[in-house]
């Protein structure tokens, strides 16, 4: 089963004015909005993404 990720917030790599604290706060905010999914920062995409949680065996 393929876990499909979705980009929620794309961050401009150049000219971003977001601090690390602001990115972490945004991740926490999105975690509260998506309690049944994993919210994470994808360094390759330079974005905050979400994907379904893995089902427990």
Secondary structure, DSSP 8 states (H G I E B T S, - for coil): ----EEEEEE--SSS----HHHHHHHHHHHHHH-TTEEEEEETTTTEEEEEE-----
